[in-house]
Structures are given as C-alpha cells and as structure tokens.
Amino acid sequence: MTLHDKRLAKSHDDILEAMADALDIPPSKLEEAKSRYEALGNWLDRPESTLAANDPAISPQGSFLLGTVTRPFTDAEEYDVDLVCRLEASKADFTQMSLKEAIGYEVGLYAKAHGMAKPDEKRRCWTLNYADGAQFHMDILPALPDAQRYQTKLLEQGYRSVALDGTLSGHAIAITDKTLPNYDQPTEDWPQSNPTGYWAWFRSRMLVRLTEAKRAFAHRERITASVDEIPDYNVKTPLQRAIQLLKRHRDCMFVADSEHKPISIIITTLAAHAYNEEATISTALQSILTGMDCHIEERGGTAWVANPVNPAENFADKWAEEPKKQQNLYRWLDQARQDFALYLRASPFDKVPELLREHLGAGLVDRTIAAVLPVTTVSLPAPTIARDTSGADDMARAERAVEQINRTGPQSKPWAKS
C-alpha cells in the first residue's frame, strides 16, 4: 500500500508501508533528477563535446540505484544524487588527474550554459549544484572501465566465484582520488569501484519479491508489459522499505552527531545479507534486525563488513581509527530492535510507541497516521510472529534465526572462496 492508493490502514504493515512511502523521494522529484542527469549525459555526448569520442555515459549509483533513497531529514538538506561518468578509454589515455579535469571542464561548461554555479571539486568527484527549488545536487564521479584488472585481483585473492561472475564483476570501474600520490602520474594502479556489480548482488537478495511486485504493478496498472520490461524503480520490495525505515531511524537517533552515525552502505549491506525474501515489511524488519550483526566478520582482530562484490574492501575500515563509529552501530541496532519490537509485539497497529515515534520523526509518524486511518479505528492484534515478549523466547528465536543465517549465508556471500 502507498499513500497514493488512498486506502485505509488495517495492519502494522500498512502503517509501515505508508511511512516508508512518505519517506521515499516523490515520483515528480525522481523524474526531475532523472531528466537532469540525462540532460547532463546528452551534453557530455554532444558533437561539440571534447569527450564525444570517448562515448561518455552517465548512470546513477548509491541509493538512487538501489531504490533506498530517503527524503532529506530537514528542508535545509538536499537529495544527494550520486552519478558515475564513465568514458570508453584506458589508463594509457588518461591519468586520474587528466580524466577528472577533462570531465570537470565539460561539466563546468554545462553549468555555465545553464546559469548554474561553478561545479565544486571534491576528493573524487565534481559536485553540480542546482537552484534551491530543485532540492538536490549531483556528485559526478569520473571513471574508466576496469573489469579485467578487477577480476584479476579477485582471482589473486582467492575470490574465484565473484571474479568469474560477469554480472558481479564485469562492470567494475577505475575512479579518481586527488589525495593519492600517483594522482597525476601514468599508472595502472587506480582506485576501483563497482556500483553496478553491487546493485546486481543487492537485487539478487530480493529477486523473488521484486518479481512479485512487478507482476502486481502490471496487474494494478492494467499493462501488458512483461516483468522484465517494467523498470525496477516502479516498485519497492520489503527489503528496500525496511532499509528506508532503518536509515530514517538512524538519522533521527544521530541528528546531533551525524559524523559518527552508522553509514548507509553498512546498514544496506548487513540488511540485505539478513533478509530472507520475507513478504512483509514487519517480517523483513524482524529478520534483518535479528540477524544483521551476524554478518560483521572479524579478520585478524579487525571488524570487517565486506563489500559483497569486492570482499577485500572493508566498508567498516574507519572503525579501527574511530571506535565510536563501531560503538554507534551496535547502539543504534540495539535501539532499533527495541523500538520496532515494541511496536510489532505489543502495540495495536494504530498506536506507535513514543520512542519509535521520536526515532522516526514525530511529524512523519503523525502525518502518516492521520492520512491512512479513519477517524475511529479498531485495534487489531499484533502479528503472531511478534507477540511473545519473554526473554527466553526472544533468545530462542534469535538462535533459530542465527542457525538459519548460518545455513543460508553462502547464498548472500558470493565471495565464498572456491
């Protein structure tokens, strides 16, 4: 259910769905962002462009690609639209610095032609700032194709299954970083990234529900397109909705300390590991919150949240030098478990406990409740899977979840060495 359906809520899941929908980027804003980055791509590829011979291509990455965008926490904040600008070229054609400057030159011309401020240069990307009314900016990451080197490194490190899976490793890119000593020198040793491969892994963790959602969308909209023809961004799965709610909970909890809050890529990765194709948001949240910390590894005494498509990369690499970030991840997880459990176990679906209301934002919760509930409601019982509140049963359920995760874990970890 979405707010656009104008149906009344009848369960915990209806309320959670409505809150996640309220957190989502509005369709009009999504289309605006999409049209803006497509316009930039067309500019970079116009006949007069200094990059035209390199077939520049703009594509989204991060939460815009994953379908886990959440609205800015305050009106003063903006949507951060992360993009990759990939040229068909090699490292023999560019240094990191010359690639970044070449793309920055054309982005600067685009900004000037459209009456925009000069792009800001960041460590790895260029930031294009739109007028205040747009409420978003675009971070444009210069890149070159680098799949062969990426796959070779995976094989050298023993991650054969990922290396040989072209869906996971065949779209890797080399990127720029102006803080590196070889930034202005010809070298094969560039930083690497793989947003398309990560999306393929993330998508595989929810493929059953994604397919079901597309079929339901086609039926609802009375269209005859096949499932494969329906864009992923037209639907949302329980995994994506759960992540949106968890990210909002995180933002509210660390509004006074955003520097040390758990980062989105760690929440997203751990949640996708722990998700087991549950059909509802409430069951997805229970599975995720029960099991996500089981996927934090320890390697040589170091906490490790592996990039699923480059397991030698540790998303938690800052934890060693900033222990507060690791402590805050566990502190947030404990709080999220308590807040959502209290709602799902004990509360009638139309009553959101005060702590969860506070940690999702009182305005968001109150507006959602008002929009999807009639003037008078009849409280329905909590989902049976969440009723019991005894510590012993909680522990038993957690142990069963861990056992299930241990059995199914390799399915979420394609890097298992072979």
Secondary structure by P-SEA (a helix, b strand, c coil): cccccccccccaaaaaaaaaaaacccaaaaaaaaaaaaaaaaaaacccccccccbbbbbbcccccccccccccccccccbbbbbbccccccccccaaaaaaaaaaaaaaaaaaaccccccccccbbbbbccccccbbbbbbbbcccaaaaaaaaaaacccccccccccccccbbbbbcccccccccccbbbbbbaaaaaaaaaaacaaaaaaaaaaaaaaaccccccccccccccccaaaaaaaaaaaaaaaaacccccccccaaaaaaaaaaaccccccaaaaaaaaaaccccccccccccccccccccccccccccccccaaaaaaaaaaaaaaaaaaaaaacccccccccaaaaaaacaaaaaaaaaaccccbbbbbbcccccccccaaaaaaaaaaaaaaaaaacccccccccc
